[in-house]
């Protein structure tokens, strides 16, 4: 018979690494014979629940646990691990129950809940401000919310008050109140938290299987699972899923492509990993898990290994999308030549314009930036790569209008560019994607290319049209063929497009996650302020919204600081980092992010001179665990840190002036939107503390202060 571990017990071991070996010894003895192994197992004298026990972990720490189940030997539920006196105090007030509304297992802090309710009961009710929860106490209690808390909750006028009142409730009850406070309907709450399904009685094994229970508890039925948990191999993101995440990741069948949207920190990547693992557990399955950049693919490769056993792991291939494109081309055409860099492509485009007799009125618009984007998003996205197809092609979202004569002129420039690439014996990532798509669309050639049963895509908003043609060609249409995660507000590479153009129909099969797990409410509000008012279109072609996005925890307000010069700004950053380190903040949980290399280099040198170990964020793997991370805003994509300083947030850098050079005025809006999204990405990396600094004039993207 195994043990049931709570998230709190797990968290205590993660926070204090010295407890891991002691906790393993404790659990080994507990599962062998708790009464005969010197664990000093005791029932607190004033226990609210007669099943509660405390047991010795070491001379200074005791575990709080419950004996549950009807068998001759109890099953142990590990509720907490605390210093000696705190463990006894905790044990006296805890009660273990199964909530009758949904059969979820709950460890209730009865005294703390009653004390918090008493505080709120004494507060005068707000007269003018509207209540956050437009429900009756009875409606909340019917959902399974503690009745005393429900009475006070309906009086409150802010989400922060809701969080404060609910802080000692079981996690799922906290989430229900927050969901309701941010606009979720009663029916949706009942569905998500299984509030219309029969309860499980007091059977702990049955209760632990409920998705709502698994937000806070995990059942471990072997020594191997226990050891992996205690050694840190069972990380929280992998173990405790929200019911909404679990229902998506582990659904047996989606009848076609599925799209999961959500803001930064809402757990899209977690769901993608669990989905890929779920599909890989089907014997013989071939799963492709891919994303846009190499460093994100490296992170996915590390994380998927922790979800699968040795027999399942070979069924999943993790790849950057350009790497997969190259693999398809090489499988048919042989070794691919060196890919042209950005500067080399710009030179070829300029030469192509000069040699193609472009009409004078059109020439100013045909910059390398415009032509590269037109080539990638329109021409290479067409199934037929012909002049006639281009003359008829839709150019939705392109800022510069082109009539038929002008398109014909652009086509001549494209032909000249392609001749230049071919003459050099080189390729571009865009032409490789077009060739890979061509291979996969050919019934004979596709037999020589990689093929998959399922394709799981993370960061889908950054993929361009050629990528989607390739991914569509890698898997046959059908149930569970494609699973796509995206956040169009984080579109920093890709252009606006609609998946249906590529035979990927997700309309009616999509969902949006709104609960942010990474970022405090204060940091989330700041990050959302960065993109406030920006019109964003998702991969279904609909306007994206941030309505309903919320965080479940609070923190300090973000700090914004302007300086008269870069020297003062740099000194402030160094002092801030040194103070964090002096407070015991782990170095690797601190990041300094900047738009340009000069700011990164300046702060790197200053921190090193101050004796602070630093490291540029690596392309592959986690890097040095003892060093503060320095990264570009682009490289920070997909990461998270406890403390973040975004430096150089001034008008000429955010947005960066030179990215507008050579771009037709009609496309400046799209470029500016990508720069705004990039700043949003940087500001949404911080969990606990966010500081934004600049010298001179501040960035126009900085949120306006609240009125």
C-alpha positions in Angstrom: 0.0 0.0 0.0 1.5 3.3 -1.0 1.4 6.8 0.5 -0.4 10.0 -0.5 1.8 13.1 -0.6 0.5 16.6 -0.4 1.9 19.5 -2.4 2.8 21.2 0.9 4.9 18.2 2.1 6.6 18.1 -1.3 7.3 21.8 -1.3 8.9 21.7 2.2 11.4 19.2 0.9 12.1 21.2 -2.2 12.7 24.3 -0.2 15.0 22.7 2.3 17.3 20.3 0.4 18.8 19.0 3.6 15.5 17.2 4.4 15.5 15.0 1.3 17.7 12.2 2.6 16.0 12.4 6.0 12.5 12.3 4.5 13.5 9.2 2.5 14.7 7.4 5.7 11.5 8.5 7.4 9.2 7.2 4.6 11.2 3.9 4.3 10.6 3.2 8.0 6.9 4.5 7.8 6.0 2.1 5.0 7.8 -0.9 6.6 6.3 -0.7 10.1 5.4 2.7 11.5 5.0 1.4 15.1 8.3 -0.5 15.4 10.8 1.8 13.7 11.4 4.5 16.3 9.4 7.2 14.5 7.8 8.4 17.8 4.4 8.2 16.2 2.0 10.3 18.3 -1.6 11.6 18.3 -1.7 15.2 19.5 -3.6 15.6 22.7 -6.0 18.3 21.3 -6.3 16.9 17.8 -9.4 18.0 15.8 -9.1 14.7 13.8 -8.3 11.5 15.6 -6.6 10.1 12.5 -3.9 12.8 12.6 -0.4 11.9 13.8 3.0 13.5 14.1 6.2 11.5 13.6 9.9 12.2 14.0 11.9 13.1 10.8 15.0 14.3 12.7 15.7 16.0 16.0 14.3 19.3 14.8 11.5 18.3 12.3 8.3 16.3 12.5 5.9 15.1 9.8 2.2 15.7 10.1 0.3 12.8 8.6 -3.1 11.0 8.6 -3.8 7.3 8.9 -6.5 6.7 6.3 -8.3 3.7 4.8 -10.1 0.7 6.1 -7.4 -2.0 5.7 -5.6 -3.7 8.5 -2.7 -1.4 7.9 -3.3 2.3 7.4 -2.4 4.2 4.3 -0.5 7.3 5.2 -1.3 10.8 3.9 1.6 13.2 4.3 0.2 16.6 5.1 3.2 18.7 6.1 6.8 18.6 7.4 7.6 21.4 9.9 9.9 22.3 12.9 9.0 20.3 16.0 6.6 22.8 17.8 5.0 24.0 14.6 4.2 20.5 13.6 2.3 19.8 16.8 0.5 23.1 16.5 -0.5 22.3 12.9 -1.6 18.8 13.7 -4.0 19.9 16.4 -6.1 22.0 14.0 -6.0 19.9 10.8 -9.0 17.8 9.6 -9.1 15.4 6.7 -12.3 15.3 4.7 -13.8 14.3 1.4 -15.8 17.2 0.0 -19.4 16.0 -0.6 -19.7 18.3 -3.6 -17.2 16.5 -5.8 -15.4 13.8 -3.8 -12.2 15.8 -3.6 -9.8 15.0 -0.7 -9.1 18.0 1.5 -6.9 18.8 4.4 -8.7 21.6 6.2 -6.9 24.2 8.4 -10.0 24.7 10.6 -8.5 27.1 13.1 -6.8 29.3 10.5 -10.0 29.4 8.4 -12.1 30.4 11.4 -9.7 33.1 12.5 -9.6 34.6 9.0 -13.4 34.6 8.8 -13.6 36.3 12.2 -11.3 39.1 10.9 -13.5 39.6 7.8 -16.7 39.5 9.8 -15.5 42.5 11.8 -14.8 44.6 8.7 -17.6 47.0 7.7 -19.3 46.1 4.4 -18.5 48.4 1.5 -21.4 50.6 0.7 -20.7 52.0 -2.8 -18.3 49.4 -4.4 -20.0 46.5 -6.2 -19.4 43.0 -4.8 -17.0 40.8 -6.8 -19.1 37.7 -6.5 -22.7 38.2 -7.6 -23.9 35.0 -5.9 -25.6 34.0 -2.6 -23.7 32.2 0.2 -25.9 29.2 -0.5 -24.9 29.0 -4.1 -21.2 29.1 -3.1 -21.7 26.5 -0.4 -23.5 24.3 -2.9 -20.3 24.3 -4.9 -18.4 22.9 -1.9 -17.0 26.2 -0.6 -16.7 26.4 3.2 -20.0 27.9 4.4 -18.5 30.4 6.7 -16.1 31.6 4.0 -19.0 31.8 1.6 -20.9 34.2 3.9 -18.0 36.6 3.9 -16.9 36.2 0.3 -20.1 37.6 -1.2 -19.5 40.9 0.7 -16.1 41.5 -0.8 -15.3 44.1 -3.5 -11.9 43.1 -4.8 -10.1 40.0 -6.0 -7.3 40.7 -3.6 -9.7 40.5 -0.7 -11.0 37.2 -2.1 -7.5 35.8 -2.2 -6.8 37.0 1.3 -10.0 35.4 2.7 -9.5 32.2 0.9 -5.8 31.8 1.6 -6.2 28.9 4.1 -8.8 27.0 2.1 -7.9 23.9 0.0 -6.4 25.0 -3.3 -9.4 24.0 -5.4 -11.8 26.1 -3.3 -9.4 29.1 -3.7 -9.5 28.6 -7.5 -13.2 28.3 -7.6 -13.7 31.6 -5.9 -11.1 33.3 -8.1 -12.6 31.8 -11.2 -16.0 33.1 -10.2 -14.6 36.5 -9.3 -13.0 36.8 -12.8 -16.2 36.0 -14.7 -16.4 32.3 -14.9 -20.0 31.0 -14.8 -21.4 28.6 -12.2 -22.0 26.0 -14.9 -18.4 26.2 -16.1 -17.1 25.9 -12.5 -19.3 22.9 -11.9 -17.9 21.2 -15.1 -14.2 22.0 -14.5 -14.2 20.9 -10.8 -16.6 17.9 -11.4 -19.2 19.3 -9.1 -22.0 17.4 -10.7 -20.4 13.9 -10.3 -21.1 11.5 -7.5 -18.9 11.7 -4.5 -16.4 8.9 -3.5 -17.4 8.6 0.2 -14.4 8.3 2.5 -12.3 6.0 0.3 -8.9 7.7 0.0 -7.8 5.6 -3.0 -11.0 6.6 -4.9 -10.7 10.3 -3.8 -7.1 10.6 -4.9 -8.1 9.7 -8.5 -10.3 12.7 -8.8 -8.7 15.4 -11.0 -9.6 18.1 -8.4 -7.8 16.1 -5.6 -4.7 15.8 -7.9 -4.3 19.6 -7.8 -2.8 19.0 -4.3 -2.1 15.3 -3.7 -0.3 12.5 -5.5 -0.6 8.8 -4.8 2.8 7.0 -4.8 2.5 3.2 -4.7 6.2 2.1 -5.1 9.6 2.8 -3.5 10.8 4.0 -6.9 8.1 6.6 -7.1 8.8 7.7 -3.6 12.6 8.1 -4.2 12.0 10.0 -7.5 9.7 12.4 -5.7 12.1 13.0 -2.8 15.1 13.4 -5.1 13.2 16.2 -6.9 12.4 14.2 -10.1 8.7 14.7 -9.5 8.6 18.4 -10.1 5.4 20.3 -9.3 4.5 21.1 -12.9 4.5 17.4 -13.7 2.7 16.2 -10.7 -0.1 18.6 -9.7 -2.2 19.6 -12.7 -5.2 21.8 -12.7 -8.4 19.8 -13.7 -8.7 22.0 -16.8 -5.2 21.2 -17.9 -5.6 17.5 -17.1 -8.9 17.2 -19.0 -7.2 18.6 -22.1 -3.9 16.8 -21.9 -5.4 13.4 -21.2 -8.5 13.4 -23.3 -8.6 10.2 -25.3 -9.6 11.7 -28.7 -9.8 15.1 -30.4 -11.5 14.6 -33.8 -8.9 16.7 -35.6 -6.4 19.4 -34.9 -6.8 21.1 -31.4 -5.7 24.6 -30.5 -4.9 25.6 -26.9 -4.5 29.4 -26.4 -3.5 31.2 -23.3 -1.4 34.1 -21.9 2.2 33.8 -20.7 2.5 31.6 -17.7 -0.9 29.8 -18.1 0.7 26.4 -18.5 0.4 25.8 -22.2 3.8 24.1 -22.4 3.0 21.9 -19.5 -0.2 20.7 -21.2 1.8 20.2 -24.5 4.3 18.0 -22.6 1.6 15.9 -20.9 -0.3 15.6 -24.2 2.8 14.4 -26.0 3.5 11.9 -23.2 -0.1 10.7 -23.2 0.0 10.0 -27.0 3.4 8.3 -26.7 2.0 5.7 -24.3 0.1 4.2 -27.2 2.1 1.3 -28.5 3.8 2.0 -31.8 2.9 5.7 -31.7 5.2 8.2 -33.4 5.0 11.7 -31.8 6.7 14.9 -32.9 7.0 17.5 -30.2 8.3 20.7 -31.7 8.7 24.4 -31.1 10.2 27.4 -32.9 13.6 28.0 -31.3 16.5 25.6 -30.5 16.7 26.5 -26.8 13.0 25.9 -26.2 13.3 22.6 -28.0 16.2 21.7 -25.7 14.1 22.5 -22.7 11.2 20.3 -24.0 13.6 17.4 -24.6 14.7 17.5 -21.0 11.2 17.8 -19.6 9.6 15.1 -21.7 12.2 12.6 -20.4 10.8 13.1 -16.9 7.3 12.0 -18.0 8.1 8.8 -20.0 9.8 5.5 -19.2 12.5 4.0 -21.3 10.1 2.0 -23.5 8.0 5.1 -24.3 10.7 7.7 -24.8 11.8 6.6 -28.3 8.3 7.2 -29.5 8.7 11.0 -29.1 11.0 13.1 -31.3 11.7 16.6 -29.9 12.8 19.1 -32.5 13.0 22.8 -33.4 10.8 23.3 -36.5 13.6 24.4 -38.7 15.6 21.4 -37.7 12.7 19.2 -38.7 12.4 21.1 -42.0 16.1 20.3 -42.7 15.6 16.7 -41.8 12.8 16.3 -44.3 14.8 17.9 -47.1 17.9 15.9 -46.4 16.0 12.6 -46.3 15.2 13.2 -50.0 17.7 15.6 -51.5 20.8 14.7 -49.4 23.0 17.1 -47.5 21.7 20.7 -47.3 24.2 23.4 -48.0 25.0 26.3 -45.7 22.0 28.5 -44.9 22.3 32.2 -45.9 22.4 34.6 -43.0 20.2 37.7 -42.7 22.8 40.1 -44.1 23.6 37.9 -47.0 19.9 37.7 -47.9 19.5 41.4 -47.6 22.4 41.9 -50.1 20.8 39.5 -52.6 17.4 41.2 -52.3 19.0 44.6 -53.0 20.9 43.2 -56.0 17.6 41.6 -57.3 15.8 44.9 -57.1 18.6 46.7 -58.9 18.6 44.2 -61.8 14.9 43.8 -62.3 13.8 47.1 -63.8 11.4 47.9 -61.0 8.9 50.8 -61.6 10.1 53.9 -59.9 7.0 54.4 -57.8 7.3 50.8 -56.4 11.0 50.8 -55.7 10.9 52.6 -52.3 8.6 49.9 -51.0 10.8 46.9 -52.1 13.1 46.9 -49.2 14.8 43.6 -48.1 12.6 43.5 -45.0 9.4 43.8 -47.1 10.5 41.4 -49.8 11.7 38.8 -47.3 8.3 39.0 -45.6 6.3 38.9 -48.8 8.4 35.9 -50.0 7.9 34.0 -46.8 4.3 34.8 -45.9 2.7 35.0 -49.4 4.7 33.4 -52.1 6.2 30.4 -50.3 2.9 29.8 -48.6 1.2 29.1 -51.9 0.7 25.5 -52.8 1.6 26.4 -56.4 4.9 28.3 -56.7 4.0 30.1 -59.9 3.7 33.6 -61.2 0.0 33.1 -62.0 -0.7 31.8 -58.5 1.0 34.9 -57.0 -1.0 37.3 -59.2 -4.2 35.7 -57.7 -3.0 35.1 -54.1 -4.7 36.7 -51.1 -2.3 39.0 -49.2 -4.3 39.3 -45.9 -2.5 41.3 -43.3 0.1 42.8 -45.7 0.4 46.5 -45.2 1.5 47.5 -48.7 -1.2 47.1 -51.4 0.0 45.7 -54.7 -2.0 45.7 -58.0 -1.5 43.1 -60.7 1.2 45.1 -62.5 3.1 45.6 -59.3 2.9 42.0 -58.3 4.3 41.0 -61.7 7.3 43.3 -60.9 7.7 41.8 -57.5 7.7 38.3 -59.1 10.7 39.3 -61.3 12.6 40.4 -58.2 11.8 37.1 -56.5 13.1 35.2 -59.6 16.3 37.2 -59.5 16.7 36.5 -55.8 16.2 32.8 -56.2 18.7 32.7 -59.0 21.2 34.4 -56.7 20.6 31.9 -54.0 20.9 29.0 -56.4 24.1 30.4 -58.0 25.8 30.4 -54.6 24.7 26.8 -54.0 23.1 27.9 -50.8 19.6 28.0 -49.3 17.5 30.0 -46.8 15.3 28.7 -44.0 12.3 29.8 -46.0 13.3 28.0 -49.2 14.1 24.9 -47.2 10.6 25.0 -45.7 9.1 25.4 -49.1 11.1 22.4 -50.5 10.1 20.3 -47.4 6.4 21.1 -48.0 6.8 20.2 -51.7 8.3 16.9 -50.7 5.5 16.1 -48.3 2.9 17.0 -50.8 4.4 14.5 -53.4 3.0 11.0 -52.8 6.2 9.3 -53.8 8.7 11.6 -52.2 6.9 11.7 -48.9 7.5 8.0 -48.4 11.2 8.8 -47.9 10.6 11.6 -45.4 9.9 11.3 -41.7 6.2 10.6 -40.8 4.3 10.9 -37.5 1.0 9.8 -36.0 0.7 12.9 -33.9 2.3 16.4 -34.0 2.4 18.5 -30.8 3.4 22.2 -31.4 4.4 24.7 -28.7 4.7 28.5 -29.3 2.7 28.1 -32.5 2.3 31.9 -32.9 5.9 32.2 -34.0 5.7 29.7 -36.9 5.4 31.0 -40.4 3.4 29.7 -43.3 6.1 27.4 -44.6 6.4 25.8 -41.2 2.6 25.0 -41.1 2.7 23.5 -44.6 5.5 21.2 -43.4 3.8 20.2 -40.1 0.5 19.6 -41.9 2.3 17.3 -44.3 4.1 15.3 -41.5 0.9 13.7 -40.2 -2.2 12.4 -41.9 -5.5 14.2 -41.1 -7.6 12.5 -38.5 -8.2 12.2 -34.8 -5.4 13.5 -32.5 -3.3 14.5 -35.6 -2.2 18.0 -34.4 -2.2 19.7 -30.9 -1.2 23.3 -31.1 -0.4 25.7 -28.3 -0.2 29.5 -29.0 -0.3 32.9 -27.4 -0.7 35.5 -30.1 0.3 38.2 -27.7 3.8 36.6 -27.6 4.2 36.7 -31.4 7.8 38.0 -31.8 8.9 36.1 -34.9 5.9 35.0 -36.9 3.5 37.0 -39.0 -0.3 37.1 -38.7 -1.8 34.1 -40.5 -4.8 31.7 -40.2 -4.3 28.0 -39.8 -7.3 27.0 -42.0 -5.2 28.2 -45.0 -3.0 25.1 -44.5 -5.7 22.5 -44.0 -5.5 22.8 -40.2 -9.1 23.4 -39.0 -9.2 24.1 -35.3 -12.4 26.2 -35.2 -14.7 24.5 -32.7 -11.8 22.6 -31.2 -10.0 25.1 -29.1 -9.8 26.4 -25.6 -8.2 29.3 -23.8 -6.4 29.0 -20.4 -6.7 32.0 -18.2 -5.1 31.1 -14.9 -1.5 32.3 -14.6 0.7 30.0 -12.6 4.0 31.9 -13.0 3.3 35.5 -12.2 2.0 37.4 -9.3 -1.2 39.4 -9.7 0.8 42.6 -9.6 3.3 41.5 -12.2 0.6 40.1 -14.4 -1.3 43.4 -14.4 1.9 45.3 -15.4 2.6 42.9 -18.2 -1.0 43.1 -19.5 -0.7 46.8 -19.3 2.2 46.6 -21.8 -0.1 45.1 -24.5 -3.3 46.9 -23.5 -5.2 48.2 -26.6 -3.1 46.3 -29.1 -5.3 44.5 -31.6 -4.1 40.9 -31.9 -5.5 38.1 -34.1 -5.1 34.5 -33.1 -4.4 31.5 -35.4 -8.1 31.0 -36.1 -8.3 34.5 -37.4 -10.3 35.9 -34.4 -9.4 38.8 -32.2 -7.4 37.6 -29.2 -8.3 38.9 -25.8 -6.8 39.0 -22.3 -10.2 39.1 -20.7 -10.3 36.8 -17.7 -6.6 36.3 -17.3 -5.8 36.1 -13.6 -3.2 35.0 -11.1 -3.7 33.0 -7.9 -1.1 34.7 -5.8 0.0 38.2 -4.8 3.4 39.9 -4.6 5.1 43.3 -4.5 4.2 45.9 -7.0 6.6 46.1 -10.0 9.2 48.9 -9.7 9.9 51.3 -12.5 13.0 53.5 -12.3 14.3 56.1 -14.6 17.9 57.5 -14.4 19.7 60.4 -16.0 22.5 58.2 -17.3 23.4 54.6 -17.9 26.1 54.6 -15.1 23.5 55.3 -12.4 21.1 52.8 -14.0 23.8 50.1 -13.9 24.8 50.9 -10.3 21.2 50.5 -9.3 20.9 47.1 -11.0 24.1 45.8 -9.3 22.9 47.0 -5.9 19.5 45.4 -6.4 21.0 42.0 -7.4 23.5 42.0 -4.5 20.6 42.8 -2.1 18.6 39.9 -3.5 21.6 37.5 -3.1 22.2 38.7 0.5 18.5 37.9 1.3 19.2 34.3 0.2 17.6 34.4 -3.3 19.1 31.7 -5.5 21.4 33.3 -8.1 20.0 31.2 -11.0 16.5 32.5 -10.2 17.5 36.1 -11.0 17.6 37.4 -14.6 18.7 40.6 -16.2 16.9 41.0 -19.6 17.7 43.6 -22.3 16.7 44.4 -25.8 20.2 44.9 -27.1 23.6 43.3 -26.6 25.3 46.6 -25.4 23.0 46.6 -22.3 23.7 43.0 -21.6 27.4 43.4 -21.9 27.4 46.5 -19.7 25.5 44.9 -16.8 27.6 41.7 -17.2 30.8 43.5 -16.7 29.4 45.6 -13.8 28.2 42.5 -11.9 31.4 40.6 -12.5 33.4 43.6 -11.1 31.1 43.5 -8.1 31.9 39.8 -7.5 28.6 38.4 -8.7 28.8 35.2 -10.7 26.9 35.8 -14.0 26.2 33.7 -17.1 24.6 34.5 -20.5 21.5 32.4 -20.8 22.5 29.2 -22.7 21.0 28.0 -25.9 20.8 24.4 -24.5 20.2 23.3 -21.0 19.9 25.1 -17.6 23.5 26.3 -17.4 25.3 27.2 -14.2 23.0 26.9 -11.1 25.2 29.4 -9.2 25.1 32.3 -11.6 22.7 35.2 -12.3 21.4 34.9 -15.8 21.7 37.7 -18.4 19.8 37.4 -21.6 18.2 39.1 -24.6 14.4 39.5 -24.5 14.3 37.0 -27.4 16.3 34.4 -25.6 14.2 34.8 -22.4 11.2 33.4 -24.3 9.8 30.3 -22.5 11.8 30.9 -19.3 10.8 32.1 -15.8 12.6 33.5 -12.9 11.8 34.6 -9.3 13.3 38.1 -9.8 13.7 39.9 -13.1 15.2 43.3 -14.0 14.4 44.6 -17.5 17.1 47.2 -18.3 17.4 49.7 -21.1 13.6 50.2 -21.4 14.0 53.6 -23.0 12.3 55.2 -26.0 15.0 54.6 -28.6 15.6 51.0 -27.5 12.0 49.7 -26.7 10.9 49.7 -29.5 14.3 49.5 -31.2 14.7 52.3 -33.7 16.6 50.4 -36.4 14.0 47.6 -36.8 11.9 50.1 -38.6 14.6 51.0 -41.1 13.9 49.8 -44.6 10.4 48.8 -43.7 7.6 50.5 -45.6 5.5 52.9 -43.5 2.4 50.7 -44.1 4.1 47.9 -42.2 5.3 49.9 -39.2 2.2 48.9 -37.3 3.1 45.2 -37.5 6.7 45.8 -36.6 5.7 47.9 -33.6 3.3 45.2 -32.5 6.1 42.6 -32.5 8.3 45.0 -30.5 5.5 45.5 -28.0 5.0 41.7 -27.7 8.7 41.3 -27.1 8.6 43.7 -24.2 5.5 41.9 -22.9 7.5 38.6 -23.0 10.3 40.1 -21.0 8.0 41.6 -18.3 6.0 38.3 -18.0 9.1 36.3 -17.0 9.0 37.4 -13.4 7.3 35.4 -10.7 7.8 37.4 -7.6 9.6 40.7 -8.3 9.8 42.8 -11.4 11.9 45.9 -11.9 12.1 47.9 -15.1 14.8 50.5 -15.6 15.9 53.1 -18.2 18.0 56.2 -18.7 16.7 59.2 -20.5 13.2 59.0 -21.9 11.1 56.0 -20.9 9.7 53.5 -23.4 6.2 54.4 -24.8 5.3 50.8 -24.0 5.5 51.3 -20.3 2.0 50.9 -18.8 0.4 54.1 -17.5 0.1 54.3 -13.7 -3.3 53.4 -12.3 -5.5 56.4 -11.8 
